[in-house]
């Protein structure tokens, strides 16, 4: 099969013919139909976060089951499925406490490193990014990395729910627990940020303030539910948010992954407010806040995949879409082939797209 191979930071991905094994035990072989091009992958391509190479990147994918291992009971060939990088063992303390996104034993869902690899290239093991490896014509996954979805939803829309939508909505619903009638600010209007804006709308927020440097993204934010917008390229967004709200927001969300915007998300809070950092701030950077602000009971917290319980959450988000309450259609800015993956990342870096989706014949 064809896959986009990551060989070293700072270099383009290369589309190559790679080998994929047959499913064993609790594994599922999936024909990839669509894969979203996510900014998280770019962090690894640019070397901001380390990852073993060579590897097949990609983690926001949907497809159709082709074959299953002999211990799989939840899936069968022909099922439409969404992959999620929050694969869980189901038995550790975090899983049993209702926090499977923080699973302590992902190794239980992986193959023995001393045995036959799921993916290989010329006899060499290919690492599977976040146990998914979605930039490929097929995926071989543990069943706990998958959820079945209704065929009523197009798989190029369903793919977005595997990461951007689940992360954005989950950060609002599960991590921050936004209350009806509250005020919200969202920093960054890419795929995750727009999902957070939609989540705030669905949660009943009274004011939803979108912050971005690109005017076309702010225009999109208005269509997705923002009540106000702040262009941060030429002004201080904290002052603007305080002016709009009369003192600060109840909840803020940082969906970019930068030190400065994470700090701004905290400083724009009203007393007692909660700032949730969704974006992947580079590992060596430190977020700094003035200690006196802690006396006003403001909170700064992180989230991983929107605190998702994806087997529960993703079908609900699919229902929101099918009911017309969640806009996924406009989140797909462009569709490209696997061979155009590097162009898709360049468009992302230029701020030209909300989401590019790779589609596979």
N, C-alpha and C positions, 0 to 999 in steps of 0.2 A: 504494500500500500504506500501511498504518498503521505509524507508528513513534513512539517516545517521544523527543522533541526536547529537548536541553539548550541553553538560550539564554544563561544567565548564572549564576554561582555564587550560592547562597543562594535560588534560586527553584525551585519545583516543575518537574518535567519536564512537557511538554505533549504529548499524543497527537494527532498531526496526519497528514494525508494527504501523503505525499512521493512523489517520483518516483525510480525505480530503473532504471538502464540495463540493456541486455542484455550477457551475458558476451562479452569480447573476448580473443583470445589464450589466455593461461593462466588465465583467470578462470572461476569456477564460480558459478552462481546456485543458491541453496539456499532451500527453503521452511522457515522456522523452525518447529520443533515445540515446543521448550522452551528457556527461558533462565533460568539461575540469577541471582538478585539478589545481587550480590557487594559486600562492604564496600569494595572498591577503587573502585567507581564512586562511592560516597558521598564519598570523599575529594575527588573532582573536583566533585561537586555542591556540597559545602560550601566549596570554594575552597582547600582545604589543598594541592592540587596544581593548577597551571594547565593549561587545555586550550582549544584554539581552539573558537569557537562561531560559528554553531550546529552542533551535532553530534548524532549518534545514539550514545548510550552502549550499554553491554552488551558482554560479551566471553566469557560462559560459556554457550555455546549449542550446540544439536544440531538436526539437521533432515534433510531428504531432498533430494537433488540434483534440480533441475528442468531445468537446461540447462547446457551447458559451452561454452567457447570452442574455436576450431578448433585450438588447440595443446595441449589437455588430453588426456592419454592415461590417467591414473590413475583417473579418475572418469567415471561415466556417469549419466544420469537414472535415478532410483530408488534409487541408493546411499544408505545411511544414513551420516551423517557427523557428526563432532564438530569444532567450530571451536576453535582455540587461538590466543591472542594472541601466542605466540612464533613468529610467521611468520618464515621464513628464506629467504635468497637461494640458499643451497646452494653458493656459490662463494667467499665471503670467507674470510679466515684462520680466523676463529672457527668457521664452519660446517665447513670442511675439517679442523679440529682436533677435531671431535666435540663442539663447544659451540654448536649452532645456536640455542639460547636467547639467546645473546649476539651474534647476527648483527650485523655492522657495516654492512650494506647493505640495510636494509628498503626503501629507496627503489626498489630493483630490483623489488619486488613491488607497487608502487603505480602508479597512473596518472600520466601527465605532468600536473602542475598546470595547464599551459597548455591542456590538452585538455578533453574532456568528462568531467565528474565521474561517479563511480559513483552517488552519491546527490545529489539536489537538491530544492529547495523553492522554487517560484515563480521558477525560473531561477537561484537562488542555490545555490552549492555547500554541501552538508551534509558536514561532516567525519565520518569513520568511525572511531569510537573504537578505538584500538589495531588498526586495520585489520580490525576485525570488525563493530562496530555491531549487536550482537545483540538490542537491544530493538526489533525490527521484525519484520514478518510475513515478510520475505525478507531474505537477505544476499547480497551480491555480493562474493566473496572471491578472492584469488589462491589457486591450488591448494595452495601451500605453507603455507596457514593451515588446512588441513583434513586429517583422517585418516579413512579408512573404518573403520566398525565393523560387527560382525555385527548383523543385525536381531533376534537373540535378546535383546538388552538393550533395555529400554524407553528411549526417547529422553529422558524426563524424568530418568532416572537417569544416562544417558550425558552429559547436559549438565554435570552436576556434575564429571565427570572432566575437562572442558575447562579448569577452573581450580582449584577448591578441592582436589579429590582429587589432581590432578597436582602441585600446589604442595606440599601437605602430605606425601604419600608420597614425592615426589621429594626433598624437603628431608632426609628420613630416609635414603632409599636412595642418592641420588646426591650430594647436597651434603655431608652429615655422615658418611655411610657407617657408620651405627650397627652396632655389633658385637653378636653374640649374647651374652646373659648380662650385658649392661651395664645401667646405670641411666639413666633419661631423665626430664626434667621438661618439660612443655609448658605455656606461659603463654597462656591464651586458648582457650576451648572452643567457638568458633564452627565454621563449616564447615572451614576450613583446619586449625585446631587439632585437631579430631576426626579429620581425615584423618591428621595427624601421629601422633596416638595410635595409630590403626590401623596406620600404618606401623611404629611402634616394636614393636607386638605382632607383626606379620608378620616383623620383623627378628629377633625372639627376645629382646627386652629383658627383663630380670629384674624390674626395677622401673620402673613408668610412673606418674609423679606429675602429675596434672592440677591446674592452678591457674586459678581464675576467681573473679569476685565474685558470680556467680549460682549459687545452690544447685541449681536445676534443670539448669543446664548441667553442673555437677559430677556430678549423678546420671546424666546422659547419658554423660559421659565414662567412668564405671564400666561402662556397657553396651557401650561401644566398645573397652574393653580397659585402662583405667586400673586400676592396682592400689592406688593411694592418691589422695586428693584433698586440696587445700588451699584453704580459703576465704580469699581475700586481702583481703576487705573490712574485716576487723577484726583482722588479724594480719600479722606480717612473714613473707612466703612464703619468703624466703631462710633464715631461722632454722628454719622448719618443715621445709623440704626437707633442710637439714643434719641435723636431728634424725632424720628418717625414714631417711636413708641412712647416717648415721654419719660425715658429713664432706663431702657434696656429690655431685652427679651427674656421670656421665661425659659426658652430652650434654644440652643444653637447647635449647628452641625457643621463640622469641617469635612468637606469631601474632596480635598485636593492633596493633602499630604505634605504641607509645608509648615515650617516652624512659625513663621509670621502669621499665617492665617489661623493656625491652632491657637496662638496667643490672642489674636483678635476675637476669635470665637468665645474665649473666656471673658475678655474685657467688655464685650457688648452685652453681657448678662445683667439683668436686674438682680437685686438681692434675692438670694434663695434659688437662683437660676441654675440650670444644668447645661454644661457644654460637653458635647460628645464628639470626639475626634474619630472619624471614620477613615480618613485618608492614611496612607502608609508614609508616615514621616521617616526619612532616612535614619537608619539604626543608630548612628553616632551623634545625631543632633539632639539637643536638649530643649524641651519646652520650658520657658521661664515665666513665672508669674509673680506679681508683687504680693508678698505674704499678707499684707493688711487686708487684701480683698477677701481672704478666707474668713475674716471676722463677719462678713456679710452672708456667710453660709452659701457662697457660690461653690459649685462643684465642677471639676474637670475629670472626665472619664473617657476611656477608650471602648472600642467594640470590635469584635471579630465576626464578620459575616452577619452583622445585625442580630447577634445573639440568637441565631436561627435554630429552630428545630425543623429542618427543611422538609422532612416527610409530612409535617403538619402544615407548615407555612406555605410551601410552594403550591399545593392544590388550592389553597385559599386565594392566593394571588392570581392564579389562573381563573378562578371564578370571578374575581373582581374585573379582570379583563373581559371575560365573556359577557358580563353584565353591563359593560360600558362604563365602569367606574374607574378603571385604570387604563391610561393611555400608553400602550406599547408601540403602536403603529408609528407615531412621530419620533420615537426614540431611535428607530433605525434610519440613520441618515443615508447610508450607502450599503450596497451589497457588492462583494468582491469574491473572486476565486482564491483558492489557497495560494496560487502562484503570485498573487498580488499582495501578499501579507505585509511585506516591507513598506509598500506604498500606503497601506492602511495605517501603519504606525506613524508614518510621516504626516499623514492627514490629521491624526490625533495630536501630534506634537504641535502642529500649526493651529490647533483649535478650530479646525474646519468642520468637525463632525461631533455629534452626540455619541453615536455608536456606529461602527462599521461591523457588519455581520458577514462572515465568510460562509458561502453556501456551497454545498457539495452535490454533484449530480448523483 
